[in-house]
Amino acid sequence: MKVLSKAYNFLIFAFLYAPIAVMIFFSFNSTKSFRRFGGFSLRWYTELFHDQVILKSLYISLAVAALSAIIATLIGTLASVGIHSMRGAKKRAYLAVNNIPVTNPDIVTAISMMVLFVFFVTRMNGMEMGFGTLLISHITFNIPYVVLSVLPKLRGLNDNIFEAAQDLGCPPAKSFLKVVVPQISQGIVTGFIMAFTLSLDDFVISYFNSGSTAQTLPVTIYSMTKRPYSPKINALSTLLFVAVMVLLLIVNLRRSGEGKKEAKH
């Protein structure tokens, strides 16, 4: 049974990752062929970094991911503190509202936000779909993930520590920054990394809310597939895959470290 179980797991992972492995392999192909390997080359990576459209999309993706992750982390952390201080049905209601965007299909969130932005665009002169609407939409869908990362840390925090700091003469705001934040910093950092990763990897919400002036990297990749095939897509997708994998490894390593520390205590 163990042999069959291992074989089954191997086939599942092979089915999932074989196409990615083929894509990475042919990103180093010296020719445009997707059937024959003409030799190892960095040609497509070189052309990729000379493509101004892709570089602009990369800049927009990184800017939106960084800004949305920072703002969502700030709002999500404060929201977590507020939800943690609630009790009873009110707390359960807020948690349910927070979990809706997580379980809601991306297409529903994307279209609903697009309708909202179009409503304001048609009524406000000078406003248009672009970087601003893209940033707001990414902040919106990132906040619930930050809340889910920070809340467990708050649950494991001794509330008496915050009260003790105030009894010793520390103002509430300073007590929060000096006492509470260091205790929940691991959850905050994990929430930030997760928000950054999700924003960098998002396509559906970006596609519907970016307009024509602020396309992210996944949207640009999709538009490239409508034109004659270019191996630059392989190189670009490889770099994007590696970046997301590194961020996910960091998140998982942090969670593993947190689990070991909690087990020791």
Buried (B, 14 or more C-beta within 10 A) or exposed (E): EEEEEEEEEEEEEEEEEEEEEEBBEBBBBBBEEEEEEEEEBEBBBEBBEEBEEBEBBBEBBBBBBBBBBBBBBBBBBBBBBEBBEEEEEEBEEBBEEBEEBEEEEBEEBBBBBBEBBEEEBEEEEEEEBBBBBBBBBBBBBBBBBBBBBBBBBBEEBEEEEBEEBBEEEBEEEEBBEEBBEEBBEBBBBBBBBBBBBBBBBBBBBBBBBBBEEBBBBBBBBBEBEEEEEBBBBBBBBBBBBEBBEEBBEBBEEBEEEBEEEEEEE
